[in-house]
């Protein structure tokens, strides 16, 4: 039985030869010859028979290596590698020398590589190009996972590094799905290329085409996944959809330092919202052409630092962020624009609609929506049935006064409550203050409260909520005293139950015949999660005295950073 850890699989033919020479017991983990017998990398010879014989010889093995040297290998049939769940660390590793140096070219309308896995298998593909001379038939890499006696979340683990998928002629040839994985829950794709077909089959490739001939670069689905995918330093081009996540997708799918020049960059259609799936696109991603991210039933996601750009010459309606049933997510520091100066603006930057899921409590901040030379039709559209949508400060809807929208910079056709920034304003009812007793004013209602600063369980306090990243705030308040000409009145703000630098006090003498308003405001002061603020009052009129409620006495907080 092979017991060598999968992480020690040989990366080169020389490594495999050393293993066999030094320890025949371990050689069963790998290949039985330094090369695949009969395989010829001349770009002319059909290697179907050689590859089929080699894969047949691997039957029943727990770990399989498929080493390819430099050159172009033709194959008229799929290469199917199967590992069982018996033994330790089942796995498959296919490796070449480098993209552009090692190419395996499939010449028939078939899949390319097919990995059949079971248990907690690990599969890897690295340093080669996988191409086809067929047109949108079959999958470049198909990974099929069968659970064997494990919990539903156990899965095949996939690592693609320095791999290129494409058609030999990008005008007419390509894969239906370049990488197709079922129930894959731990996938890392890095330093790779997914290149589809430009334009319609049989036509000249054009960079502006809506690329519908090769449908998908990455396609993940299943009944227990896909979950926990990471795509980084990777390029997608000339595809209808860059990455599609369907089925019972949950957990985190992340995108970083990736460029996507396709019809739809990422398409997410989850059928499982418990626990809420999460999509993260953070840091230096560029998604151009028709729609950037098309997401359904997604929660707790972060879309940050992306350039989202509708780049086609078509005037068909486009939505750069097309969000349906998205909740509790953050969209920040992105740039949205439409190319082709002179076209009628037809692109929407952000569209939020309810669909059949939950829509609300989304935070949109610090984005640049449109440029002076690349106008959009609409900035942010919020559909019927969406809950609170927080439009925070520093959303730049125009670089200069010359930018215009054919539709609207912000449009709310539903029930959303839109806030300019984070904060809260609370009021109360008439409250009696005892003589010479410093007392916090208890509030009874919020005029507005963007983030849950106030609660009836702590009626005197405005508290900084956790996990919002708030750094600085301004606090303002007022107590209005009932008519009484005797004594003095004192109002002060406290932070965390104490007087704090940057928050003044207000003392004044009473006067006859009028109510006494006393307002107080802090400077901009640092805040942290859990900090709380209260407004206190005291008086020495010689008897209890009311502070007037309704719109008279209030406390407010404004987050500035």
Secondary structure, 3 states (H helix, E strand, C coil): CCCCCHHHCCCCHHHHHHHHHHCHHHHCCCCCCCCCCCCCCEEEEECHHHHHHHHHHCCCCCEEEEECCCEEEEECCCEEEECCCCCCCCEEEEECCCCCCEEEEECCCCCCEEEEEECCCEEEEEEEEEEECCECCCEEEEEEEECCCCCCCCCEEEEEEEEEEEECCCCCCECCEEEEEECEEEEEEECCEEECCCCCCCCCCCCCCCCCCCCEEEEEECCCCCEEEEEECCEEECCCEEEEECCCCEEEEEEECCEEEEEEEEEEECCCCCCCCEEEEEEEEEEEEEEEEEEECCECCEEEEEEEEECCCCCCCEEEEEEECCECCEEECCEEEECCCCCCCCEEEEEEECCCCCCECEEEECCEECCCCCCCCEEEEECCCCCCEEECCCCECCCCCCCCCCCCCEEECCCCCEECCCEEEEEECCEEECECCCEECCCCEEEEECCCCCECCECCCEECCCCCCCCEEEEEEEEEECCCCCCEEEEEEEECCECCCCECEEEEECCCCCCEEEEEEECCEECCCCCEEEEEEEECCCCCEEECCEEEEEEEEEECC
